[in-house]
Amino acid sequence: MRAKSAVGDEGGPSGDGDGRNDGVVGRNGGVVGRNGGGPADTRAAAVLAVRDDATCRVREILDRVGDKWTLAVVSELGRGSHRFTELRRAVPGISQRMLTSTLRGLERDGLVRRTVHPVVPPRVDYELTELGRTLLDTAWALMSWALEHLDQIDDARREYDGR
């Protein structure tokens, strides 16, 4: 008999009834990682399965770094300091409002430093902090993965939508 997930009663975190336990702490207390995952998988599963303040904070951070624009902005800032208009031009499709919101959130979380230079007209530069630089490898890896698998994902979507 499989262990029921602490997240969904029917298997995976979505409760989709597929019979898999997708790397969460079971109700019996055992941790099951996806595909027999290593220590990092086990630790992440344990953290996400516990419902406390730390878990909420982890989810808030994941919401920040996993939103539509953050990885693109962080990746671009990984190339060096940018002014707002340079950054807006470098991130295709982002609106002024969304770039402002994204930069404020990243600054609040300590990932981006905003420097206002005392000149006329005012000049504002944005750059990654040391903490923000620690996110670069992950950001680039996720973006590379997405680029590498675009065709496969498009095929899967077409197949799914054709049902």
HELIX and SHEET records of a PDB file:
HELIX    1   1 ARG A   34  GLY A   36  5                                   3    
HELIX    2   2 PRO A   39  ALA A   49  1                                  11    
HELIX    3   3 ASP A   53  VAL A   65  1                                  13    
HELIX    4   4 THR A   70  LEU A   77  1                                   8    
HELIX    5   5 PHE A   84  ALA A   90  1                                   7    
HELIX    6   6 GLN A   96  ARG A  108  1                                  13    
HELIX    7   7 GLU A  130  ARG A  133  1                                   4    
HELIX    8   8 LEU A  136  GLU A  148  1                                  13    
HELIX    9   9 LEU A  150  ASP A  161  1                                  12    
SHEET    1   A 3 HIS A  82  ARG A  83  0                                        
SHEET    2   A 3 ARG A 123  LEU A 128 -1                                        
SHEET    3   A 3 VAL A 112  HIS A 117 -1                                        
END                                                                             
